[in-house]
């Protein structure tokens, strides 16, 4: 750590003496340069084509950060080939010089424009980035969904040696030899196990998928790539990071998860990964994403990945550099300066037992997981103090929001619409969260934490490899359901354990397609899961009249997959029937709507769209003294059509279940 700090301190002191900021244009490029960082944007491509940190080339023949999208009628488009540019020079309110380049390119046949903004300040070794999409076309008022919008730092150099998704999830980058031997087992998933000497295979997994390095947004601060010094020109270590210094312009709230790094350092502003919703591109669409910060740092030969990562994480604060962002707001359409922001303050009387409570401000009168319907939709969140119930969220744009509160250990949500945020009133709110209850709780399975991670093959580490990634991150077929549950799932309340006896995915059929180990589907004891529990006569007599089973999901894949809004009349299970039987008698069949669908577990996730249902029924009619059974059923062999190499089965993933009597 001391080596890192000395290098960074030296760079800072040197900049105080010889500091300069150069923003210039050559015949072929726009150049942004300060004492430590050199950035070139190519005129012919509209992309960053060179980054030097000191004398170290961070890109090689690669490119980025650059912008692309799935947004034109034919699919993907990387703007820049017919771009117009703007070169910006200035000094912010602190007197610090900065330079910027703006790239604008219009897809002429539809009149949609993509813009990318890069800013460099004196004394910093990173790029502040914004991205903008506009669409003005009255003849075609609805174009399509904005399927993906992302910026990519895409190096092509031997410099980078490691991937870093989060503090606990990192790995060596697979070697060219390993990739040369790779066997495709599923879309975006390869088997590398034949490369027995490869560092990734030795330390992390026999399988590689970019989804293993996806992260949930709630606590995510930074991700990127690391060079351990073995491949650098000077023997020093290097880092390239995307910092979530702001997250207000993303979608999906703190439960959103997305790809972050796989040899490319991503900034996914919009995607349908894990079933996330995407906005429609309609006439008048005009939205700007950002700012985020692509940060590049350098350490000594022994500086660790964790130390360079921690240095980058210091900038993951929405209040950082606010003076600078105010100063460049004149160049960035739709960015809101400090004069129109304030701090949201509230005190929330939390239910007993609430752990890790969080408050979310998002699009008014809309589930924050689906907050794509209003073009100006923004989102903010912060942890709530469990001792006082106090929460503060800084730099919230003035407007009207929905407040959502949830916590580990508590079923359901607290929701309050029409929260007015105004700089003039500066109101402090106070709320009491009365938790959902349908009577006396008899038992629960799992922890209501918006995740399926507590179940078998969820958060438990894969101890077969030294880096021990969480098991859910590993290719799903590595965990063979018929071997784990030869008689199916039979969970005995009071005896069974969630981490061993309740799988992280409830399959309709265990897939054969894209299954490296078991190429034929397996049907026996798969789609029906049994929960056994005992009741006493005292629990069923007296005033007991109604029973309730609450089922909360952390993810569901219907036949719609990630295409949640599509009408698919040829897919029988777009809307998925889910049935609960009590002691051999079916309750109502719940039809899970397609808009809740997402490819979750097979894409290495245990946190996707969260929702649930309470099944209420007559206790005297359905229950008995002694042994009782619930059977949770998906349709037998319910499948869909997949154009990519993916499992064709539907499935659900549980957050938690609770049984109550009243």
N, C-alpha and C positions, 0 to 999 in steps of 0.2 A: 504493500500500500504506500509506503514512504517513497518508493521509486516513482510511482504514478504521480503522487502529489508534487514531488520535486519537479518532474517534467512539466506538469500543468502550471505550476507556479512560475517556472522559468518562462514558459510561453507567455503568461500574463504580464510578467515584469518586462519582458522584451517588447511586448506590444505597447506598453506605456511609453517606451522611449522612441520606438521607430514605427508606431502604429500608422497604418494607412488603409484606405479602402478604395479599391480600383474597380470601377464599373465602366467597361469600354466595349467598343464594337470593332471587330476586324472584318475582313472580307467574308469569312466563312463562319464566324462564331461571335457570340456575346460572352464576355469574360467578367466574372465576379471574383475578386481576389482581395484577401487581407494578408496580414503577416504570416498566417499559418495555413490557410486553405485557398486553393485555386480551383475554380469551377468554370467549365466551358460548356455553353449551350450551342449545339450545332444548328445553323440556319436551315440546312437541308432536311433535317429530321425533326426539329422542334424538341429535341431531347438533350439532356445532359450527356455529354460524350467524354468528359474527362474530369476527374477529381484527384487532386494531389493534396495530401496532408504532409506538410513539409516537402520532402522529396519523394515520398512513397506514393506510388500510383495505386489508387484504391479500386479502379474499375478495369484496368487492362483494356481489352477490346470490347468491354461491355458498355452498358449505358444506364442512365438513371441517377436520380429519380426522374422518371418520365410518367406520363399519363396515358392510360388506355381505358376502354369501356366496352361493355356489351350493350350497345345502345342504338345501333343503326339497323335498318331492315335486314341486312345480310348477316348480322351478328356482331363480331368484334371490330373495333376501329381504334387504331393508334394515331391520334392527330399529330400534325406537325409538317406533313409533306407539302401543304399549301398554306403554311401559317403566316400570320402577320405578327410582328414583335414590337414590344415597347421596352426601352431601356430606361431605368429609373435611377436617379441619384438623389440623395438627401441626407439630412441629419435629423434624428428623432428629438423628442423634447428634453432628453438628457444630454444632448449635444453629441451623441454617438453617430458617426457616419454610417450609412448603409447604402447598398445598391440592390437593384432588383431587375429581373427580366420577366416579362409577361409574354406568353405564347398564346395566340388565338387562332383557331382553325375552324372553318365551317364546312360541314358536310353538305355540299351544295344541293343535292337532290332533295333533301328534307329540310334544309335551313336550320339545322341544329349546330350549335357552336360549343366547343370545349375550350376551356382556358386553363392554363397552368401558370402559377406564380411561384417564383423562387426569389427569396430575399437573403442576403448575407449582411451581417453587421460586423463592424470593426470589433476585434477582440473575441469573436466567437468562431468555433470550428463546426458550424452546422448551417443547414439551410432551413429557413422558415418557408413552409409550403402551403398554398391554398389551391383549390381546384373548383372550377365553376362549369355548370352545364346550363345552357339556355335552349329553348325551342319555341320558335314563333312560326306557325304555319296554320292559317285558318282553313286552308283547303283540306288538311288532314289533322283535325283537332286532337285525335288520339293516335300517337305513333306506335308505341309499344311500351313494355316495362323497361325500366333502367336496370338491366340484369346484373351488371357489375360496373363499378367505378373504382379505380385503384391507381395508386402510384407505386412504382417499382424501382428499387435500387437493384440492378441486375448485373453484377460484375462477371467478367470472364477473365479470371486471373487465378493463379495458384496461391495467392496471398491468404485467402480465407480458409481456416481450418476447422471451425466449430460453428454450430447453430445454437442460438439461445432464445427459447420461447418465453420462459419465465425463470424465476430464481431456481426452481426445482426441476426444470425440464430443459436439458441441453444435451448435446451430443456432438461427436466428431462428424464432419461432413463425409459422406461415403466417397470412397476413392473412385478414380476413373476405372480402375480394375474391377471394383465391385459393381459399378454401373454397367460395365461391359458384360458381366456375367448375369445381370439381372433377369429374372423371369417375371413377367407380368402376371399377377394373380387376381387383380381387380383393377378397375379404373383408378389411375393415380396411385397404385400400390404395387410394389415389386418385392420379390423374394431375393435377398442378397446372401443367404446363408452359405452358398458355395464358396464365397470369398472369405474363407475362414481366418485369414490374417488381417482382414480389414478392421480398422479401429472401431468404426461404427458397429459392425457385426459383433466384435468382441465385447463392446461396452454397452450397447444400447438395445439392439434388436436384430433378428434375422430378416425383418421386414422393414421396408421404408415406405412411408406415406407422408405427404405434406400435412395431412390431417392430424398426425401424431403431435404436431407442433402448433395446433390451434389453441387459442386461449379464450377464456371467458372475460368479458370486458370489465366486470365489477372492480376488481383490484388490479387490473393490468396497467402497468406503467411504461414498460419499455421492452423491446425485442430487437434482435439483430444478429450480427455475425462477428466472430472474433478470430484474430490471427494470433497464434501462440508464439510467434517469433521465429519458428523454424523455416518459414518461407518468405519472410520479409527481407528487404535489401539490407537493412541495418541491424537485424537481429532483435529488434524491438517488437512489442505486441501492439495490436491495433484493434479498434472496434468500429463498427458501422451500425447505427441504431436508429430505430424509429421511436420517437418519444410521444406518448399520449399526453402532451401538456394540456390539450383541451379535448373534450369528447362530446361537446354539445351538438355537433352537426352529424354525428353518427346516428344510426337507428337501432331500435331494439332494446335500449336501456341496458342495465347492468347484467341482464341474463343473456345478452347477445354474445355469441362466440364466432370466431373467424380465424382464417389462416393468417399466420404472421411471418413465418420464415421457412425456407426450404432450399437455401442457396440463393434465393431472392429475398430481400427484405421488403415486405409488403406494407402498404397502408391501404387496407380495404375500407373504403368509405361506404360502399354499397355492395352487397352480394346476397345471394339466396342460399348460401351455405348453411347447413343445419336447419333449413326451413325458414330462414329469416325472410321477412317480407321485403319487397322492393317497391319504390314509387313508380307510378305511371308517368310517362313523358307525354304531356298534353300541351296544347297551345297556351303559351304564356309561362311555361315552366322556366324558372330562373332561380337557381340555388347555388350557393357557395359553401364548400366544405373547408374546414380548417379553422385556425392554424394547427398544423402539426410540425414537428421538428426532426429533421434528419440530422443526426449528430454523429460526428466522427472524432475519435479520441485515440491517444497513443500512450502506452506505458513502457516501462523498462522491460528487459528480457524476462524478468520473473513476475511481472504483474499478471495477476490471474484474470480469467474471464469474469469472475464475480466482482472484482475490483473495478474493471472497466465498465461493467454493467451498472454498478452502483453509482459511478460517476455520472453516467447518462441519466439515471433515474432521478437525480437531483432536479432535473428540469421538468419533471412530470407534475406540474403545478399550474392551474389555470391563472394564477395571479402573477406568475413569472413573466417578465417582459411586457406587462400590460401597457407601459408608456410607449414602447416601440410599436405595438400593434395599434394603439391609438394614432400614432403618427403616420402609419401607412394606410389607415382606413380610407383615406381619400383615393387610393389606388385600387382598393379591393371592394367591389360591389357586394352589398348585402352583409358585410362585416359590421358588427355593432360595437361602437366605442364605449368606453367606461361611463360616459355621460348618460348612457341609456341602460345602465346595469346597476344592480344593487345586490345586497346579501339577503337571502331568504333565511329567516329565523323562526324556529318553532320549538315547542315543547310537547312531547307526546307521552301520554300515560300508557306505558307498555304493559302487555299481559305478563303475568308471572311466568318465568321460565324462558322469556324471549332472549335469544342469543344472536349476536351479530346483526342487530336490527339495522335497517337501511331505509332512508327516505329518498324517493324518486320524484322529481318534477318532470312532466312530459306533456305531450299533446292533450289538450283538454277533452274529457269525455271519450277517451280512447285507451284501451289496453296498451301500456307502454311497449309491449312486445310487438305491437302492430302499428307503431306510430309513424306511418308513411303517407297518411291520407292528406295531411295539410302540408302545402309546399314549404311553409316557414317553420315546420315542426322542429323543436329543439328539445334537449333532454339534459338533466343534471341529476347528480345523486351524491349522497354523503352518508357515512355511518352515523348512527344515533348513539349517544352516550347512554349505556345501559344503566348507569347509576342515577342520572338526572333526567333522562329522556330528551335532553337538549340536542338540537341539530342546527348546523349552519351550513349553507351552501353559498359560496361567494360567486360574484360575477354572473348573476342570473339576468338575462335580458328581460326588460319590462314586458309584461303580458299576462295572459290568463292560462293557468296550467291545471292539470290533474296532479294531485299528490297521492302517491302509492307508498305504503309502508309494508314491509314484510320482515320476517325474522326466522332464524332457525329454531325449530322446536314448536312453532305455532302454525296450525293449519290456517290457510286462507290468507287474505290480504286486508289491510285497511285502505279504503279509497275515499278520497274527498275531491270533488270537482270544483271548478270555478275559484281556484286560488289566485287572487290578484296580486301580482308582483309589481310594485311601483316604487320608484326612487323617492317620490314625494311623501308617500304615506309611511313607508318603512315599518309596516305592521309586523308585530311578533305574534304568531299564531299559537293556539293551544288546542290540543285534541286528546280524546280518550279513545283508545283502541279496545273495543270489546271483542274478544276472540269468538270465532264461530263455535257453536256448540249445539248438538242435537240431543243432549242428555248426559248421562254419566258415562264416561269413557271406560270401556271394558278392556280393550287392548288396542295397541297400534303396532304396525309393522313399518320399520324404517323411520327415518327422521325427516319431518317436513322441512326441507332445506332447498327446494327447487332443483334437486339433483338426484340421479340414480346411483351415485357413487358409493353408497354404503353397502351395496349388494355385491354378490360374487362377481369378480372380474371388473369391479369399478375402480375405486381409489386404491385398492390394495396394490403394493408394489410387485412388479415382476422380478422376483429374486433370482431368476436364472441369469441375469446380466448385472454387471457391477453398478451401472448407473440406475438400475431399478426404476424404470419408468412406470407410471401407474398403468395397471393392466388394461384399462379401457382405451388407452392410447395405442395399444398394439392391435394389429390386424385381427378383426373379430373372429375369424375362423381358427385362430390359434387356440381359442377356448371352445372345445368341442362339447356342445350341449348334451348329446347322447351319452358321452362318457361321464360328464359331471352329474347328469340327472337321468340315469337309465330307466327309472320308474316315473319320470316327470317330476315336476315341482310339487311336493307335498310338504307344506309348512305347518308345523305343529306349534301353536301359540304356547309360549312358556317353556318349550323345549328347543325348538329350532333356532338357529342364529342367522340373521340376515346376510352376514358376510360369507356364509357357507351354503345356506339352504334356500336362497332366493336369488335367482339369476338377475343380472343387470339388464337383460333383454328378454321380453316375453314374445317369442316368435309364433307366427301362425304355422309355419313349417320351417325346420332348420334347413337353410339353403344349401343346394348343391352347386348352383351357378356361382361363379367367382369364389369357390371354396377349394383351396389348394390341397386340402387333406382329404376331403370327403366330397367327391364330385357329384354324387347322387343325393337328391333331397331326402331328408329323414322326417318321417311323419309321426311315429308312435310316441304318445305321451308328450306332445309338444304344445299344442294349442290350448289345452285345458290345464289350468293350475288350481290346486286344491289348498285351501286353508282350513285346518281343523282346530277346534277350540271347544272347551267345556263350559257349560253354564250350570249354575246351581239353582235349586228351586227358589231360594230367596231372591235371586236375580230376576226371576221370571214371574214372581207373584206380586201381590200388592197393587201398586199403581202403574206397574210397567205395562205399557200399551204399544209403544212404537219403537222399532229398531232402525238404526241407520248405519250404513256402510259408506264411508267417504273414500273415494278413490282419487288420488291426485297423481297426475302424470308429469314426468319431467321431459317427455318426448314421445311422439307418435309418428309412425310412417304409414300413411294410407297409400292407396294406389296412385295418388297424385305426386308422391315423392316430394321434391322441393318446389314443384310447380303448383303452389297452393291455391292460386286463384283460377286455374284453368278449368274449363268445362270439358270433361273427358267421358262422353257418353258410352264409350266402349269399355271403360274400366269399371267393373262391377263393384270394386271396393274403394272408389274415390272417397265416398263417405263410408266409414268403417263401422260395421256392427260390433258391439261389445256387450256381452251378456254376463249377468251374475245370476247364479243359481244358488238357492238356499235349501240344503237338505233335499236335493233332487228336484226342486221346483224352481223354474225360471222366474226371475223378476222381469221388469221391463228391459227391452233391448235398447241400449243407448247407441245412437248413431253419431259417431265422432265426425265432425264436419271436416271437409277437405282442407279448409283454410288453416287448420291446426297441424297439417302434415309437414314433415321434414325428414330428410335422410340424416339420422342422428347416430345411432349406435354403430352402424356399419361405416360411418365416417368418423369414428374414434371420438365420440362425444357422449356425455351423460347429462348435459344441460342443454335443452332445446326449448321448444314451446311448452310452457307450464300452464296447466289448466286441470279441471277435475269435475267430479259430479258426486252428489250425495244420493244414494239409493235408500229410500225410506220404505218400510213395510211393517205389517202387523206382527208384533212379537209373538202373540199367542197363536197366530195362524201358521207361522213358518218355523218357529224355534221350539226346542225341547230341552228338558233337563238332561244333562250328560253331554255326550259328544255331538257336536254340530259341525257342518261343513259348508263353506262357501266354495263354489267352483267359478273361477274367472275364465271366461272363454272368448277367444277369437275364432272366427270362422275357420274351419278345417281347410288347410292348403289354400289360403287366400293369397293370391299372387297378382302381379301387375306386369306391365310391359316396360322393360328397361332398354333404352337404346345404347347405353354404355354398359360395360362389363361390371354389373352390380347385382346383388341379390334381388330376386324378384318377389320376395315375400313381404308381407306387411308385418308390423310389429309395434309393440308399445314398450315404454320404459317407465317404471313407477318412481314417483317421488316418495309417497308414503300412503298408507291405508290406516283407517281408524274405524273401530266398531263401537257404537254407543247405544245405550238403552234409556228410554224415558217413559 
